[in-house]
Amino acid sequence: MKNDEPKRSRATVFFSGRVQGVGFRFHTNEIAKKWKVAGTVENLEDGRVKIVAEGETEEIDRFIQAIAVSTCGKIKEIQRFDSAASSEFVNFSVRR
């Protein structure tokens, strides 16, 4: 990687609260279209929603912030774990 290239990373984010059965995944997928991120959003059996997003670190930060702001009142807790990008995703999609 050249020094002038933006750093790519991966964020695995868990949202809890009123996040299932309210269009959260669809809404997240629509927001993803506005940012240069790739990954997935899916419901988990424990009632949380999991997002895996890869892209430039600043783009991911803005994407996650846009989700939090636009769904204000539904999210009770956000847990985020950052790691190196795997480049396994081509676009952003909804799972189950």
C-alpha positions as CSV (number, residue, x, y, z in Angstrom):
1,M,0.0,0.0,0.0
2,K,1.3,3.4,-0.9
3,N,1.5,6.0,1.9
4,D,-1.0,8.3,0.2
5,E,-3.6,5.6,-0.1
6,P,-6.5,5.8,2.4
7,K,-6.4,3.1,5.0
8,R,-9.0,0.3,4.5
9,S,-10.4,-1.4,7.4
10,R,-13.3,-3.6,8.6
11,A,-15.8,-2.9,11.3
12,T,-18.1,-5.5,12.8
13,V,-20.9,-3.6,14.6
14,F,-23.7,-5.0,16.8
15,F,-26.8,-2.9,17.3
16,S,-29.3,-3.8,20.1
17,G,-32.6,-2.3,21.0
18,R,-35.7,-2.1,18.7
19,V,-33.8,-3.1,15.6
20,Q,-35.7,-6.1,14.3
21,G,-39.0,-6.0,12.6
22,V,-38.8,-2.3,12.0
23,G,-37.0,-2.2,8.6
24,F,-33.6,-1.6,10.1
25,R,-31.8,-3.9,7.6
26,F,-33.5,-2.3,4.6
27,H,-32.8,1.2,5.9
28,T,-29.1,0.3,6.5
29,N,-28.8,-1.1,3.0
30,E,-30.2,2.2,1.6
31,I,-27.8,4.2,3.7
32,A,-24.9,2.0,2.5
33,K,-25.6,3.2,-1.1
34,K,-24.5,6.7,-0.1
35,W,-21.1,5.6,1.2
36,K,-18.2,3.7,-0.2
37,V,-18.6,0.6,1.9
38,A,-19.1,-3.0,1.2
39,G,-20.4,-5.7,3.5
40,T,-23.5,-7.1,5.0
41,V,-26.3,-6.5,7.5
42,E,-28.2,-9.3,9.1
43,N,-30.6,-10.1,12.0
44,L,-29.2,-12.3,14.8
45,E,-31.2,-14.9,16.7
46,D,-30.6,-13.0,20.0
47,G,-32.5,-9.9,18.7
48,R,-29.5,-7.8,17.6
49,V,-28.5,-6.7,14.1
50,K,-24.9,-7.3,12.9
51,I,-23.2,-5.1,10.3
52,V,-19.9,-6.0,8.7
53,A,-18.6,-3.0,6.7
54,E,-15.3,-2.7,4.9
55,G,-13.9,0.4,3.2
56,E,-11.8,3.5,4.1
57,T,-11.8,4.0,7.8
58,E,-13.4,7.5,7.6
59,E,-16.2,6.2,5.3
60,I,-17.0,3.4,7.7
61,D,-17.1,5.9,10.6
62,R,-19.5,8.2,8.7
63,F,-21.7,5.2,7.5
64,I,-22.1,3.9,11.1
65,Q,-22.8,7.5,12.4
66,A,-25.5,7.9,9.6
67,I,-27.2,4.7,10.8
68,A,-27.1,5.8,14.4
69,V,-28.5,9.3,13.7
70,S,-31.2,8.1,11.3
71,T,-32.5,5.4,13.6
72,C,-32.3,7.5,16.8
73,G,-34.5,6.1,19.5
74,K,-34.5,2.5,18.2
75,I,-30.9,1.7,19.1
76,K,-30.1,1.0,22.7
77,E,-26.5,-0.1,22.4
78,I,-23.8,-0.2,19.7
79,Q,-20.8,-2.5,20.0
80,R,-18.0,-2.0,17.4
81,F,-15.0,-4.2,16.7
82,D,-12.4,-3.0,14.2
83,S,-10.0,-5.2,12.3
84,A,-8.1,-5.4,9.0
85,A,-10.1,-5.5,5.8
86,S,-10.5,-8.9,4.1
87,S,-11.7,-7.5,0.8
88,E,-14.2,-10.4,0.6
89,F,-17.2,-8.1,-0.2
90,V,-17.9,-6.5,-3.6
91,N,-21.0,-4.5,-2.5
92,F,-23.3,-4.1,0.5
93,S,-26.1,-6.6,0.9
94,V,-28.9,-7.8,3.3
95,R,-28.6,-11.3,4.8
96,R,-31.6,-13.2,6.2
